[in-house]
Amino acid sequence: MVERYTDWIPHLKVEYFLAVDGLSAPLVLLTGILGVAAVFSSWSIKDRQKEYFAWLLLLQTAVMGVFLSQDFILFFIFWELELIPMYFLISIWGGGRKEYSAMKFVLFTFIGSAFMLVGILALFFSEGIGTFDMTSIASMGATDYLLPSQFLFLLFFIGFAVKLPVWPLHTWLPDAHTDAPTAVSVMLAGVLLKMGGYGLMRINVSMFPDVAQSLSLLIGVLAIINIIYGAMVTFRQTDLKRLIAFSSISHMGYVLLGFSAFGGTVSASSVGLTGAAMQMFTHGTITGLLFVMVGLIYDRTHTRHIPDLGGMASKMPFVGVAFLFAGLASLGLPGTSGFVSEAMIFLGAFQAYKGLTIIGVVGILITAGYILWALQRSLFGPEIVRWNDLKDATLVEKVAPGLLIIFILMVGIYPSIIADVFSSGVEQILRGSF
């Protein structure tokens, strides 16, 4: 599916060029799923409702624009556009240090975008290119750039690493999650982080395959740091939202580990990159479900402090079961989508870097530890008197978790429904790389 107007801004050679392929289609679907979940998670919003939902819909539009754009300038416009609704959604409807967290998110993303813009312009002014058409540039296989290809790769990598996020550019994420309203946390963890992974695959791997192969070991090392560091820091958290935020840093490390498989054979690269793409989709639904459940708990208890919770499963059976399911899916329980994506990443990466992959598997054990610890302390144990009057989720509040649970189980039981689509997009990238 293509929508293209070649004379959108003719003097700058900028096109209005949108298209869907195997790489972007599942992420557009993910954005739609989480958009619906975000709306139903916002049912309790009473302050400035029209403005809130306008910003939420603009955010969804901007993210979809990133996944659909095939022109570099249009891609950059949508990339920057999502900063505006995110800033207002956090700074107006958030809590805690909401203004600080909103501005920190904007500054980190804006600085990363500056590196990306330099890379875009350097590509355009390179001899023989003279276009912002991403598909044309990827098919050219050019090597005589205005700047060295390694430097161009780094410019784009920094911009996308901030959004993914990659250590040490991750510090904005816990603050943004902690102070954002529930629906914004769902969108932030579910799709905004995936913009970084999508950019790495669409631009870094597709347009600079030789550099991606030569730096695959370094990418693998960064992946392991993300996985282990994120998991260990998660153990230190006592706030449920902050815990899930740091777990996202760890899980995005698996996306990078899948990219490192590009240093192996064609088959290893195909499995690893498809696994990385699958991880982006599955992490979006699983972490979205985790944030929805934490939001429901906070609405009733007005606290996310884990030591203050406990014994709530019997009072809120639906919330307890859905939260437990989300936690088990997050640690990769077979039969859920989390298991499928991580298994594919390990299969691909092991053929390229066995040692790094083994360390990455250790991260799964740490993940199981902090997930089970958080679930046991927040849901089970002795009943606390102050929670005797807690009410379970209403019918409207069950819509968002129900929708996400369906997709987590569907992909977990029949992964080909998404994996085959991603695989077609990955094969298109690999055809121009090997």
C-alpha positions as a Markdown table, in Angstrom:
| # | Residue | x | y | z |
|---|---|---|---|---|
| 1 | Met | 0.0 | 0.0 | 0.0 |
| 2 | Val | 1.5 | 3.3 | -1.1 |
| 3 | Glu | 0.4 | 6.9 | -1.0 |
| 4 | Arg | 2.8 | 9.3 | -2.8 |
| 5 | Tyr | 2.8 | 12.9 | -3.9 |
| 6 | Thr | 6.1 | 13.7 | -5.5 |
| 7 | Asp | 5.6 | 17.4 | -5.8 |
| 8 | Trp | 4.8 | 18.0 | -2.1 |
| 9 | Ile | 7.7 | 20.4 | -1.6 |
| 10 | Pro | 9.4 | 20.3 | -5.0 |
| 11 | His | 12.0 | 23.0 | -4.4 |
| 12 | Leu | 13.5 | 20.9 | -1.6 |
| 13 | Lys | 12.8 | 17.6 | -3.4 |
| 14 | Val | 10.6 | 16.5 | -0.5 |
| 15 | Glu | 7.8 | 14.0 | -1.2 |
| 16 | Tyr | 4.7 | 13.0 | 0.8 |
| 17 | Phe | 5.6 | 9.3 | 0.6 |
| 18 | Leu | 3.8 | 6.8 | 2.9 |
| 19 | Ala | 4.0 | 3.1 | 2.5 |
| 20 | Val | 3.4 | -0.1 | 4.4 |
| 21 | Asp | 5.6 | -3.2 | 4.2 |
| 22 | Gly | 6.4 | -6.2 | 6.2 |
| 23 | Leu | 8.5 | -4.3 | 8.7 |
| 24 | Ser | 6.1 | -1.4 | 9.3 |
| 25 | Ala | 2.6 | -3.1 | 9.1 |
| 26 | Pro | 2.8 | -5.0 | 12.4 |
| 27 | Leu | 4.0 | -1.9 | 14.2 |
| 28 | Val | 1.1 | 0.2 | 12.7 |
| 29 | Leu | -1.2 | -2.6 | 14.0 |
| 30 | Leu | 0.6 | -2.4 | 17.4 |
| 31 | Thr | 0.0 | 1.4 | 17.5 |
| 32 | Gly | -3.7 | 0.9 | 16.8 |
| 33 | Ile | -4.1 | -1.8 | 19.5 |
| 34 | Leu | -2.3 | 0.3 | 22.1 |
| 35 | Gly | -4.2 | 3.4 | 21.0 |
| 36 | Val | -7.5 | 1.7 | 21.8 |
| 37 | Ala | -6.1 | 0.4 | 25.1 |
| 38 | Ala | -4.9 | 3.9 | 26.0 |
| 39 | Val | -8.4 | 5.4 | 25.3 |
| 40 | Phe | -10.1 | 2.9 | 27.6 |
| 41 | Ser | -7.4 | 3.4 | 30.2 |
| 42 | Ser | -8.2 | 7.1 | 30.2 |
| 43 | Trp | -11.8 | 6.7 | 31.3 |
| 44 | Ser | -11.1 | 8.2 | 34.7 |
| 45 | Ile | -9.7 | 11.4 | 33.2 |
| 46 | Lys | -11.9 | 14.3 | 34.2 |
| 47 | Asp | -9.8 | 17.4 | 33.8 |
| 48 | Arg | -9.7 | 19.0 | 30.4 |
| 49 | Gln | -11.0 | 15.9 | 28.7 |
| 50 | Lys | -11.3 | 17.2 | 25.1 |
| 51 | Glu | -7.7 | 18.6 | 25.2 |
| 52 | Tyr | -6.4 | 15.3 | 26.7 |
| 53 | Phe | -7.9 | 13.1 | 24.0 |
| 54 | Ala | -6.8 | 15.5 | 21.2 |
| 55 | Trp | -3.2 | 15.3 | 22.4 |
| 56 | Leu | -3.5 | 11.5 | 22.7 |
| 57 | Leu | -4.8 | 11.1 | 19.2 |
| 58 | Leu | -2.1 | 13.5 | 17.8 |
| 59 | Leu | 0.5 | 11.3 | 19.5 |
| 60 | Gln | -0.9 | 8.2 | 17.9 |
| 61 | Thr | -0.9 | 10.0 | 14.5 |
| 62 | Ala | 2.7 | 11.1 | 14.8 |
| 63 | Val | 3.9 | 7.6 | 15.8 |
| 64 | Met | 2.0 | 6.0 | 12.9 |
| 65 | Gly | 3.6 | 8.6 | 10.6 |
| 66 | Val | 7.1 | 7.5 | 11.7 |
| 67 | Phe | 6.3 | 3.9 | 10.8 |
| 68 | Leu | 4.7 | 4.8 | 7.4 |
| 69 | Ser | 7.1 | 7.5 | 6.1 |
| 70 | Gln | 9.4 | 6.7 | 3.2 |
| 71 | Asp | 10.8 | 10.2 | 2.8 |
| 72 | Phe | 13.5 | 11.3 | 5.2 |
| 73 | Ile | 12.1 | 14.8 | 5.8 |
| 74 | Leu | 8.6 | 13.5 | 6.3 |
| 75 | Phe | 10.0 | 10.8 | 8.7 |
| 76 | Phe | 11.8 | 13.5 | 10.6 |
| 77 | Ile | 8.7 | 15.8 | 10.8 |
| 78 | Phe | 6.7 | 12.9 | 12.4 |
| 79 | Trp | 9.6 | 12.0 | 14.6 |
| 80 | Glu | 9.7 | 15.5 | 16.1 |
| 81 | Leu | 5.9 | 15.9 | 16.1 |
| 82 | Glu | 5.4 | 13.3 | 18.8 |
| 83 | Leu | 7.4 | 15.5 | 21.2 |
| 84 | Ile | 4.6 | 18.1 | 21.4 |
| 85 | Pro | 1.7 | 15.9 | 22.6 |
| 86 | Met | 4.0 | 13.9 | 24.9 |
| 87 | Tyr | 5.2 | 17.0 | 26.6 |
| 88 | Phe | 1.7 | 18.3 | 27.3 |
| 89 | Leu | 0.3 | 14.9 | 28.3 |
| 90 | Ile | 3.0 | 14.4 | 30.9 |
| 91 | Ser | 3.3 | 18.0 | 32.1 |
| 92 | Ile | -0.5 | 18.6 | 32.5 |
| 93 | Trp | -2.0 | 15.2 | 33.4 |
| 94 | Gly | 1.1 | 13.6 | 35.0 |
| 95 | Gly | 2.1 | 13.5 | 38.7 |
| 96 | Gly | 5.2 | 14.0 | 40.8 |
| 97 | Arg | 7.9 | 16.0 | 39.0 |
| 98 | Lys | 5.8 | 16.1 | 35.8 |
| 99 | Glu | 7.3 | 19.3 | 34.3 |
| 100 | Tyr | 10.8 | 18.1 | 34.9 |
| 101 | Ser | 10.2 | 14.7 | 33.4 |
| 102 | Ala | 8.4 | 16.1 | 30.4 |
| 103 | Met | 11.2 | 18.5 | 29.6 |
| 104 | Lys | 13.9 | 15.9 | 30.2 |
| 105 | Phe | 12.1 | 13.6 | 27.7 |
| 106 | Val | 11.9 | 16.4 | 25.1 |
| 107 | Leu | 15.5 | 17.5 | 25.6 |
| 108 | Phe | 17.0 | 14.0 | 25.2 |
| 109 | Thr | 14.9 | 13.2 | 22.1 |
| 110 | Phe | 15.6 | 16.6 | 20.6 |
| 111 | Ile | 19.4 | 16.2 | 21.1 |
| 112 | Gly | 19.3 | 12.8 | 19.5 |
| 113 | Ser | 17.2 | 14.2 | 16.6 |
| 114 | Ala | 19.9 | 16.8 | 15.9 |
| 115 | Phe | 22.4 | 14.0 | 15.2 |
| 116 | Met | 19.9 | 12.3 | 13.0 |
| 117 | Leu | 19.2 | 15.5 | 11.0 |
| 118 | Val | 22.9 | 16.0 | 10.3 |
| 119 | Gly | 23.0 | 12.4 | 9.0 |
| 120 | Ile | 19.9 | 13.0 | 6.8 |
| 121 | Leu | 21.4 | 16.2 | 5.2 |
| 122 | Ala | 24.8 | 14.5 | 4.7 |
| 123 | Leu | 23.1 | 11.7 | 2.8 |
| 124 | Phe | 21.1 | 14.1 | 0.7 |
| 125 | Phe | 24.2 | 16.2 | -0.3 |
| 126 | Ser | 26.3 | 13.1 | -1.0 |
| 127 | Glu | 27.4 | 12.7 | -4.7 |
| 128 | Gly | 24.9 | 10.8 | -6.7 |
| 129 | Ile | 22.1 | 10.8 | -4.2 |
| 130 | Gly | 20.2 | 14.1 | -4.1 |
| 131 | Thr | 17.0 | 12.6 | -2.8 |
| 132 | Phe | 15.2 | 12.1 | 0.5 |
| 133 | Asp | 13.5 | 8.9 | -0.8 |
| 134 | Met | 14.5 | 6.2 | 1.8 |
| 135 | Thr | 13.7 | 3.4 | -0.6 |
| 136 | Ser | 15.8 | 4.8 | -3.4 |
| 137 | Ile | 18.8 | 5.5 | -1.1 |
| 138 | Ala | 18.6 | 1.9 | 0.3 |
| 139 | Ser | 18.6 | 0.4 | -3.1 |
| 140 | Met | 21.5 | 2.5 | -4.4 |
| 141 | Gly | 24.1 | 0.7 | -2.4 |
| 142 | Ala | 26.2 | 3.9 | -2.4 |
| 143 | Thr | 29.5 | 4.1 | -0.6 |
| 144 | Asp | 30.8 | 7.5 | -1.6 |
| 145 | Tyr | 29.1 | 9.7 | 1.0 |
| 146 | Leu | 29.7 | 13.2 | 2.0 |
| 147 | Leu | 30.8 | 11.9 | 5.4 |
| 148 | Pro | 32.4 | 8.4 | 6.1 |
| 149 | Ser | 29.8 | 5.7 | 6.3 |
| 150 | Gln | 30.9 | 4.8 | 9.8 |
| 151 | Phe | 30.2 | 8.4 | 10.9 |
| 152 | Leu | 26.8 | 8.5 | 9.2 |
| 153 | Phe | 25.9 | 5.2 | 10.9 |
| 154 | Leu | 26.9 | 6.7 | 14.3 |
| 155 | Leu | 24.8 | 9.8 | 13.7 |
| 156 | Phe | 21.7 | 7.8 | 13.1 |
| 157 | Phe | 22.5 | 5.3 | 15.8 |
| 158 | Ile | 22.7 | 8.0 | 18.5 |
| 159 | Gly | 19.3 | 9.4 | 17.5 |
| 160 | Phe | 17.7 | 6.0 | 17.6 |
| 161 | Ala | 19.6 | 4.8 | 20.7 |
| 162 | Val | 18.2 | 7.7 | 22.7 |
| 163 | Lys | 14.6 | 6.6 | 21.9 |
| 164 | Leu | 15.2 | 2.8 | 22.3 |
| 165 | Pro | 16.8 | 3.6 | 24.8 |
| 166 | Val | 20.4 | 2.3 | 24.9 |
| 167 | Trp | 22.7 | 2.7 | 28.0 |
| 168 | Pro | 23.9 | 5.3 | 28.9 |
| 169 | Leu | 21.3 | 7.4 | 27.0 |
| 170 | His | 18.4 | 5.8 | 29.0 |
| 171 | Thr | 18.0 | 8.1 | 32.0 |
| 172 | Trp | 15.0 | 10.0 | 30.7 |
| 173 | Leu | 12.8 | 6.8 | 30.6 |
| 174 | Pro | 12.3 | 6.0 | 34.3 |
| 175 | Asp | 11.4 | 9.6 | 35.1 |
| 176 | Ala | 9.0 | 9.9 | 32.1 |
| 177 | His | 7.2 | 6.7 | 33.0 |
| 178 | Thr | 7.0 | 7.4 | 36.7 |
| 179 | Asp | 5.3 | 10.8 | 36.3 |
| 180 | Ala | 3.2 | 10.1 | 33.1 |
| 181 | Pro | -0.5 | 9.2 | 33.3 |
| 182 | Thr | -1.3 | 5.5 | 32.7 |
| 183 | Ala | -2.4 | 5.8 | 29.0 |
| 184 | Val | 0.8 | 7.8 | 28.2 |
| 185 | Ser | 3.0 | 5.1 | 29.9 |
| 186 | Val | 1.2 | 2.5 | 27.7 |
| 187 | Met | 2.0 | 4.5 | 24.5 |
| 188 | Leu | 5.5 | 5.4 | 25.6 |
| 189 | Ala | 6.6 | 1.9 | 26.5 |
| 190 | Gly | 4.4 | 0.2 | 23.8 |
| 191 | Val | 5.3 | 2.2 | 20.7 |
| 192 | Leu | 7.5 | 5.2 | 21.3 |
| 193 | Leu | 10.5 | 3.0 | 22.3 |
| 194 | Lys | 9.9 | 0.9 | 19.2 |
| 195 | Met | 10.5 | 4.0 | 17.0 |
| 196 | Gly | 14.2 | 3.6 | 17.9 |
| 197 | Gly | 14.3 | -0.1 | 17.0 |
| 198 | Tyr | 12.4 | 0.5 | 13.8 |
| 199 | Gly | 14.8 | 3.3 | 12.8 |
| 200 | Leu | 17.9 | 1.1 | 13.4 |
| 201 | Met | 16.5 | -1.6 | 11.2 |
| 202 | Arg | 15.0 | 0.7 | 8.5 |
| 203 | Ile | 18.0 | 3.0 | 8.2 |
| 204 | Asn | 21.2 | 1.7 | 9.9 |
| 205 | Val | 20.9 | -1.9 | 8.9 |
| 206 | Ser | 19.2 | -1.3 | 5.5 |
| 207 | Met | 21.4 | 1.6 | 4.3 |
| 208 | Phe | 24.7 | 0.8 | 5.9 |
| 209 | Pro | 24.9 | -3.0 | 6.0 |
| 210 | Asp | 28.7 | -3.2 | 5.9 |
| 211 | Val | 29.0 | -0.9 | 8.9 |
| 212 | Ala | 26.3 | -2.8 | 10.7 |
| 213 | Gln | 28.2 | -6.1 | 10.2 |
| 214 | Ser | 31.5 | -4.7 | 11.2 |
| 215 | Leu | 30.0 | -3.1 | 14.4 |
| 216 | Ser | 27.8 | -6.1 | 15.2 |
| 217 | Leu | 30.0 | -7.2 | 18.1 |
| 218 | Leu | 29.9 | -3.7 | 19.7 |
| 219 | Ile | 26.1 | -3.7 | 19.3 |
| 220 | Gly | 26.0 | -7.1 | 21.0 |
| 221 | Val | 28.1 | -5.7 | 23.9 |
| 222 | Leu | 25.7 | -2.8 | 24.3 |
| 223 | Ala | 22.8 | -5.2 | 24.2 |
| 224 | Ile | 24.3 | -7.2 | 27.1 |
| 225 | Ile | 24.9 | -4.1 | 29.1 |
| 226 | Asn | 21.3 | -3.1 | 28.6 |
| 227 | Ile | 20.0 | -6.5 | 29.5 |
| 228 | Ile | 22.0 | -7.0 | 32.7 |
| 229 | Tyr | 22.2 | -3.4 | 33.9 |
| 230 | Gly | 18.4 | -2.9 | 33.4 |
| 231 | Ala | 17.6 | -6.2 | 35.1 |
| 232 | Met | 19.9 | -5.5 | 38.1 |
| 233 | Val | 18.6 | -2.0 | 38.6 |
| 234 | Thr | 15.0 | -3.2 | 38.4 |
| 235 | Phe | 15.7 | -5.3 | 41.5 |
| 236 | Arg | 16.3 | -2.1 | 43.4 |
| 237 | Gln | 12.9 | -0.5 | 42.6 |
| 238 | Thr | 10.1 | -0.2 | 45.1 |
| 239 | Asp | 7.7 | 1.8 | 42.8 |
| 240 | Leu | 5.8 | -0.5 | 40.4 |
| 241 | Lys | 5.9 | 2.0 | 37.5 |
| 242 | Arg | 9.6 | 2.6 | 37.9 |
| 243 | Leu | 10.2 | -1.2 | 38.1 |
| 244 | Ile | 8.4 | -1.7 | 34.8 |
| 245 | Ala | 10.3 | 1.2 | 33.2 |
| 246 | Phe | 13.7 | -0.3 | 34.1 |
| 247 | Ser | 12.5 | -3.7 | 32.9 |
| 248 | Ser | 11.8 | -2.1 | 29.5 |
| 249 | Ile | 15.5 | -1.0 | 29.3 |
| 250 | Ser | 16.5 | -4.6 | 29.9 |
| 251 | His | 14.0 | -6.0 | 27.3 |
| 252 | Met | 15.1 | -3.5 | 24.7 |
| 253 | Gly | 18.5 | -5.0 | 25.1 |
| 254 | Tyr | 17.2 | -8.1 | 23.5 |
| 255 | Val | 16.2 | -6.0 | 20.5 |
| 256 | Leu | 19.9 | -5.0 | 20.2 |
| 257 | Leu | 21.0 | -8.6 | 20.7 |
| 258 | Gly | 18.9 | -9.6 | 17.7 |
| 259 | Phe | 20.6 | -6.9 | 15.6 |
| 260 | Ser | 24.0 | -8.3 | 16.6 |
| 261 | Ala | 23.1 | -11.5 | 14.7 |
| 262 | Phe | 23.8 | -9.4 | 11.6 |
| 263 | Gly | 27.4 | -10.3 | 12.2 |
| 264 | Gly | 26.7 | -14.0 | 11.4 |
| 265 | Thr | 25.4 | -15.9 | 8.4 |
| 266 | Val | 22.4 | -14.9 | 6.3 |
| 267 | Ser | 20.2 | -17.4 | 8.1 |
| 268 | Ala | 21.3 | -16.2 | 11.5 |
| 269 | Ser | 20.7 | -12.6 | 10.5 |
| 270 | Ser | 17.2 | -13.4 | 9.2 |
| 271 | Val | 16.2 | -15.2 | 12.5 |
| 272 | Gly | 17.9 | -12.6 | 14.7 |
| 273 | Leu | 16.4 | -9.5 | 13.0 |
| 274 | Thr | 13.0 | -11.2 | 12.8 |
| 275 | Gly | 13.2 | -12.0 | 16.5 |
| 276 | Ala | 14.2 | -8.3 | 17.2 |
| 277 | Ala | 11.2 | -7.1 | 15.3 |
| 278 | Met | 9.0 | -9.6 | 17.1 |
| 279 | Gln | 10.4 | -8.4 | 20.4 |
| 280 | Met | 9.3 | -4.9 | 19.6 |
| 281 | Phe | 5.7 | -6.0 | 18.9 |
| 282 | Thr | 5.5 | -8.4 | 21.9 |
| 283 | His | 7.1 | -6.1 | 24.4 |
| 284 | Gly | 4.6 | -3.4 | 23.3 |
| 285 | Thr | 1.6 | -5.5 | 24.2 |
| 286 | Ile | 3.1 | -7.1 | 27.4 |
| 287 | Thr | 4.4 | -3.9 | 28.9 |
| 288 | Gly | 1.3 | -2.0 | 27.8 |
| 289 | Leu | -0.7 | -4.6 | 29.8 |
| 290 | Leu | 1.6 | -4.2 | 32.8 |
| 291 | Phe | 1.1 | -0.4 | 32.9 |
| 292 | Val | -2.7 | -0.8 | 32.5 |
| 293 | Met | -2.8 | -3.1 | 35.5 |
| 294 | Val | -0.5 | -0.8 | 37.6 |
| 295 | Gly | -2.8 | 2.1 | 36.7 |
| 296 | Leu | -5.9 | 0.2 | 38.0 |
| 297 | Ile | -4.1 | -0.6 | 41.2 |
| 298 | Tyr | -3.0 | 3.0 | 41.7 |
| 299 | Asp | -6.6 | 4.3 | 41.0 |
| 300 | Arg | -7.8 | 2.2 | 43.9 |
| 301 | Thr | -4.9 | 2.3 | 46.4 |
| 302 | His | -3.4 | 5.7 | 45.5 |
| 303 | Thr | 0.1 | 4.2 | 45.9 |
| 304 | Arg | 2.6 | 2.3 | 43.8 |
| 305 | His | 5.0 | 1.6 | 46.7 |
| 306 | Ile | 5.4 | -2.1 | 46.7 |
| 307 | Pro | 6.0 | -2.5 | 50.5 |
| 308 | Asp | 2.6 | -0.8 | 51.1 |
| 309 | Leu | 0.7 | -3.3 | 48.8 |
| 310 | Gly | 0.0 | -7.0 | 49.3 |
| 311 | Gly | -2.9 | -9.4 | 49.7 |
| 312 | Met | -5.0 | -7.7 | 47.0 |
| 313 | Ala | -5.5 | -10.7 | 44.7 |
| 314 | Ser | -8.5 | -12.0 | 46.7 |
| 315 | Lys | -10.1 | -8.5 | 46.7 |
| 316 | Met | -9.5 | -7.8 | 43.0 |
| 317 | Pro | -9.5 | -11.2 | 41.2 |
| 318 | Phe | -9.5 | -9.8 | 37.6 |
| 319 | Val | -6.8 | -7.3 | 38.3 |
| 320 | Gly | -4.8 | -10.0 | 40.1 |
| 321 | Val | -5.1 | -12.6 | 37.3 |
| 322 | Ala | -4.4 | -10.1 | 34.5 |
| 323 | Phe | -1.3 | -8.6 | 36.4 |
| 324 | Leu | 0.0 | -12.1 | 37.1 |
| 325 | Phe | -0.5 | -13.1 | 33.4 |
| 326 | Ala | 1.4 | -9.9 | 32.3 |
| 327 | Gly | 4.2 | -10.7 | 34.6 |
| 328 | Leu | 4.6 | -14.3 | 33.4 |
| 329 | Ala | 4.5 | -13.1 | 29.8 |
| 330 | Ser | 7.2 | -10.6 | 30.5 |
| 331 | Leu | 9.5 | -13.2 | 31.8 |
| 332 | Gly | 9.0 | -15.3 | 28.7 |
| 333 | Leu | 6.5 | -18.0 | 29.8 |
| 334 | Pro | 6.0 | -20.6 | 26.9 |
| 335 | Gly | 2.6 | -20.1 | 25.3 |
| 336 | Thr | 2.9 | -16.3 | 25.5 |
| 337 | Ser | 4.3 | -13.9 | 22.9 |
| 338 | Gly | 7.3 | -13.0 | 25.1 |
| 339 | Phe | 8.7 | -16.5 | 24.8 |
| 340 | Val | 8.6 | -16.6 | 21.0 |
| 341 | Ser | 10.4 | -13.4 | 20.4 |
| 342 | Glu | 13.2 | -14.1 | 22.9 |
| 343 | Ala | 13.7 | -17.6 | 21.6 |
| 344 | Met | 14.2 | -16.3 | 18.0 |
| 345 | Ile | 16.7 | -13.7 | 19.2 |
| 346 | Phe | 18.7 | -16.3 | 21.0 |
| 347 | Leu | 18.7 | -18.7 | 18.1 |
| 348 | Gly | 19.9 | -16.0 | 15.7 |
| 349 | Ala | 22.5 | -14.3 | 18.0 |
| 350 | Phe | 24.0 | -17.7 | 19.2 |
| 351 | Gln | 25.2 | -18.4 | 15.7 |
| 352 | Ala | 27.1 | -15.1 | 15.7 |
| 353 | Tyr | 28.2 | -14.6 | 19.3 |
| 354 | Lys | 27.8 | -17.6 | 21.6 |
| 355 | Gly | 29.3 | -15.9 | 24.7 |
| 356 | Leu | 27.2 | -12.8 | 24.5 |
| 357 | Thr | 24.0 | -14.9 | 23.9 |
| 358 | Ile | 24.7 | -17.1 | 27.0 |
| 359 | Ile | 25.1 | -13.9 | 29.1 |
| 360 | Gly | 21.8 | -12.7 | 27.6 |
| 361 | Val | 20.1 | -15.9 | 28.7 |
| 362 | Val | 21.2 | -15.1 | 32.3 |
| 363 | Gly | 19.2 | -11.9 | 32.0 |
| 364 | Ile | 16.1 | -14.1 | 31.6 |
| 365 | Leu | 16.8 | -15.6 | 35.0 |
| 366 | Ile | 17.2 | -12.2 | 36.6 |
| 367 | Thr | 14.0 | -11.1 | 35.0 |
| 368 | Ala | 12.2 | -14.1 | 36.5 |
| 369 | Gly | 13.5 | -13.1 | 39.9 |
| 370 | Tyr | 12.3 | -9.5 | 39.9 |
| 371 | Ile | 9.0 | -10.2 | 38.2 |
| 372 | Leu | 8.0 | -13.0 | 40.7 |
| 373 | Trp | 9.3 | -10.9 | 43.6 |
| 374 | Ala | 7.2 | -7.9 | 42.5 |
| 375 | Leu | 4.0 | -10.0 | 41.9 |
| 376 | Gln | 4.4 | -11.8 | 45.2 |
| 377 | Arg | 4.8 | -8.7 | 47.3 |
| 378 | Ser | 2.1 | -6.6 | 45.5 |
| 379 | Leu | -0.7 | -9.2 | 45.0 |
| 380 | Phe | -0.2 | -12.0 | 47.5 |
| 381 | Gly | 0.8 | -12.5 | 51.1 |
| 382 | Pro | -1.2 | -11.6 | 54.2 |
| 383 | Glu | -4.3 | -9.5 | 53.6 |
| 384 | Ile | -4.0 | -5.9 | 54.7 |
| 385 | Val | -6.9 | -4.3 | 56.5 |
| 386 | Arg | -6.7 | -1.0 | 54.7 |
| 387 | Trp | -7.4 | -2.8 | 51.4 |
| 388 | Asn | -10.6 | -4.6 | 52.6 |
| 389 | Asp | -12.9 | -2.4 | 50.6 |
| 390 | Leu | -11.1 | -2.5 | 47.2 |
| 391 | Lys | -13.3 | -2.9 | 44.2 |
| 392 | Asp | -12.3 | -5.1 | 41.2 |
| 393 | Ala | -12.1 | -3.7 | 37.6 |
| 394 | Thr | -15.3 | -2.4 | 36.1 |
| 395 | Leu | -16.6 | -3.7 | 32.7 |
| 396 | Val | -15.1 | -0.7 | 30.9 |
| 397 | Glu | -11.7 | -1.1 | 32.7 |
| 398 | Lys | -11.6 | -4.7 | 31.6 |
| 399 | Val | -11.6 | -3.8 | 27.9 |
| 400 | Ala | -8.0 | -2.7 | 27.6 |
| 401 | Pro | -6.4 | -5.6 | 29.5 |
| 402 | Gly | -8.7 | -8.1 | 27.7 |
| 403 | Leu | -7.7 | -6.8 | 24.3 |
| 404 | Leu | -4.0 | -7.0 | 25.1 |
| 405 | Ile | -4.3 | -10.5 | 26.7 |
| 406 | Ile | -5.9 | -11.7 | 23.4 |
| 407 | Phe | -3.0 | -10.5 | 21.3 |
| 408 | Ile | -0.4 | -11.9 | 23.8 |
| 409 | Leu | -1.9 | -15.3 | 23.7 |
| 410 | Met | -2.6 | -15.3 | 19.9 |
| 411 | Val | 1.0 | -14.5 | 19.0 |
| 412 | Gly | 2.3 | -16.9 | 21.7 |
| 413 | Ile | 0.2 | -19.8 | 20.4 |
| 414 | Tyr | 0.4 | -19.0 | 16.6 |
| 415 | Pro | 3.5 | -16.7 | 16.2 |
| 416 | Ser | 3.5 | -17.0 | 12.4 |
| 417 | Ile | 0.6 | -14.6 | 12.2 |
| 418 | Ile | 3.1 | -11.8 | 13.0 |
| 419 | Ala | 6.5 | -13.5 | 12.4 |
| 420 | Asp | 5.8 | -14.2 | 8.7 |
| 421 | Val | 5.0 | -10.5 | 8.1 |
| 422 | Phe | 8.1 | -9.3 | 9.8 |
| 423 | Ser | 10.2 | -12.0 | 8.0 |
| 424 | Ser | 9.1 | -10.6 | 4.6 |
| 425 | Gly | 10.3 | -7.2 | 5.6 |
| 426 | Val | 13.6 | -8.5 | 7.0 |
| 427 | Glu | 14.2 | -10.6 | 3.8 |
| 428 | Gln | 13.8 | -7.4 | 1.8 |
| 429 | Ile | 16.5 | -5.7 | 3.9 |
| 430 | Leu | 18.9 | -8.8 | 3.7 |
| 431 | Arg | 18.6 | -9.0 | -0.1 |
| 432 | Gly | 20.4 | -5.7 | -0.4 |
| 433 | Ser | 22.9 | -6.5 | 2.3 |
| 434 | Phe | 24.5 | -9.9 | 1.4 |
